[in-house]
Amino acid sequence: MKSPSGSEAQPSDDLVVFSVVREATCAECGMELLRGSLLRMEKEKPLCMACADLDHLVFLPRGDVALTRRSRKYSGLSAVVVQFSRSRGRYERQGLLVETAAFARAEEECLTDEASRERARARAAVVREEQDKTYVTEFTAQIRARFPGCPPQTAAEIAGHACRKYSGRVGRSAMAREFAAAAIDLAVRARIRHAHTDYDRLLNRGMDRADARSAVAITMAEVESRWRVDTPSS
């Protein structure tokens, strides 16, 4: 498997994501992958985080051993982020991608001093800044219109995730800005896939992405069908 640097990627038991050192283009959606962005190599083709089904993960930089260890422990799906160092001629670990809930749980356990608490507050402020509240509200309403059985809190969480600025997710695309049905459906199906099926667990076990999607297709269809009914599901 070729890496973004053009040399052979190092084998690993972990899912590996590369920090881009040379600009590339996602093989599936055509998104431009600039230097410093993240990509996943799949069958020798670069994928953006959204197309690799990893855009729901958050980046945890290296350096805090306790936070990294706990986050990885609690995350059902994780990926190691590496970058090629030309000066050293090898890949170097930059950090870890983990589930948001796992990061939050690990961070809470690590908040034992004021410095750590300040870091958490600063992080929360950045997240709040990135949210376009009006747009998220409108996006949530569109989700509820197409999926009336989707719990209101879940719809709001889907909208918040999809609409985060500068993330490259479906919510910031031109199609989503017009609240196109396809964009809404993509965001909802992504939530169902990650939160209501074994998809992440199958990926973490090394299953091919296409096979994992096929394995959870029936469960996804069942949840989607329930959410299209005008009765909020649990």
MARBAGU-352354 format. One record per residue (C-alpha): residue in three letters; x negated, y, z negated. Coordinates in steps of 0.02 Angstrom, whole numbers, plus 50000, padded with zeros to 5 digits. Each point is the difference from the previous one (the first is absolute). Layout:
ALAXYZ ...
This chain:
MET500005000050000 LYS499305016850051 SER499975014249876 PRO500285018650034 SER498125002150009 GLY499884987750143 SER499044986849903 GLU500654983749930 ALA501075001649844 GLN499424990749848 PRO501074985049949 SER500975001949839 ASP501334991249900 ASP500845016949975 LEU501085009650120 VAL498815013150070 VAL500435017550060 PHE498725011050086 SER499695018549973 VAL499825006250179 VAL498275006250050 ARG500395001050186 GLU501665006350065 ALA501164986350059 THR501804997250055 CYS501274988449920 ALA500294985350118 GLU501854999349959 CYS500695017749982 GLY498625010050086 MET499685011249849 GLU498315008650004 LEU498904994049857 LEU498825013949953 ARG498384998749904 GLY500384996749817 SER501714992350031 LEU500324981649965 LEU500264985550119 ARG500214981249991 MET499214988750131 GLU501184986350059 LYS499494988050138 GLU498625012450049 LYS501265014150018 PRO500085015649888 LEU501635003549912 CYS500545015249901 MET500614996949824 ALA501835001150050 CYS499844987150139 ALA498954988749887 ASP501415000849870 LEU498815007349871 ASP500585018149997 HIS501004997149840 LEU498374997449905 VAL499055014049914 PHE498135002850005 LEU499024998049840 PRO498205006550021 ARG498584989949926 GLY499245005849837 ASP501274996249865 VAL499684981649964 ALA501404997849874 LEU501305008550109 THR499464990050153 ARG500024983549906 ARG501725002949927 SER500745006750161 ARG499414984850096 LYS500664988449865 TYR501755007250009 SER500105002450188 GLY500824986050100 LEU499125006550156 SER498325008850005 ALA498645003950125 VAL498185005049984 VAL499515016050090 VAL498255000050075 GLN498985011850107 PHE498464996550104 SER498435008949941 ARG498835003450145 SER498565004349883 ARG500144983449906 GLY500634989750147 ARG501404991949901 TYR501795001849944 GLU500275008549834 ARG501564998949894 GLN500935016549985 GLY501444994449893 LEU501594989849997 LEU501765001250070 VAL501304994449874 GLU501885000949973 THR500635016249925 ALA500844991349854 ALA498414990349961 PHE498975016050003 ALA501245008849888 ARG500004985849874 ALA498114999049999 GLU499805018749985 GLU501215000649854 GLU498974986949909 CYS498425009950034 LEU500675016549937 THR499104999649833 ASP499255017350001 GLU500485017550053 ALA498864999950153 SER500934985150069 ARG501685007849962 GLU499475015850091 ARG499534989750152 ALA501724991950000 ARG500865017049989 ALA498935006750143 ARG500434984950106 ALA501855002149964 ALA499915018350050 VAL499194995650166 VAL501364987450036 ARG501355012749960 GLU499175012750115 GLU500004987750143 GLN501864997249988 ASP501105010950107 LYS501514999649884 THR501275006250125 TYR499454987950133 VAL499974985449879 THR501785004149945 GLU500595000250180 PHE499074984150041 THR500784991549849 ALA501735005250058 GLN499674992450170 ILE499454983749921 ARG501584999449895 ALA501055003550156 ARG499254985450096 PHE499784988649849 PRO501415004349878 GLY499634984449900 CYS498215005649964 PRO499885005749818 PRO499855019149990 GLN498374999449902 THR499254987950126 ALA500545011150145 ALA499165014849916 GLU498404990049974 ILE499994994450182 ALA500225017950058 GLY498645006549884 HIS498784986950065 ALA500445002750183 CYS499965019049993 ARG498375003049910 LYS499035013250096 TYR498444996150102 SER500154981349965 GLY500294994650180 ARG501514990049942 VAL501584998550103 GLY500865013649898 ARG498865013850069 SER500194995150182 ALA501005010750121 MET501284986250012 ALA500274999949812 ARG500085019049990 GLU501564998550107 PHE500644986049887 ALA500034987650144 ALA500874983849953 ALA498474989850049 ALA498885009949881 ILE501234997849857 ASP500144981450033 LEU498114998050006 ALA499795008349831 VAL501384989549919 ARG499384983750075 ALA498245003649938 ARG500685001949823 ILE500994983850015 ARG498484990850066 HIS498855005549860 ALA501215000349854 HIS501284986450035 THR499024986050084 ASP498404989949973 TYR499155009450143 ASP498635008249896 ARG499624983849910 LEU499844990850167 LEU498825013450067 ASN498974999049841 ARG499814981350028 GLY499265003450171 MET501514996250110 ASP500015008250171 ARG501085015750002 ALA501144993750139 ASP500244983249912 ALA500375008849835 ARG501315010950084 SER500794984850078 ALA500034991049832 VAL500995013949916 ALA501135004550146 ILE501544991149931 THR499845008049828 MET499765017150080 ALA501554997750107 GLU501034995049848 VAL499475015349898 GLU500255011750147 SER501734993050030 ARG500485003049818 TRP499345017750004 ARG501075004150151 VAL501564996349896 ASP500795014449903 THR499644992349829 PRO498335004049915 SER499004984249968 SER499044996949840 
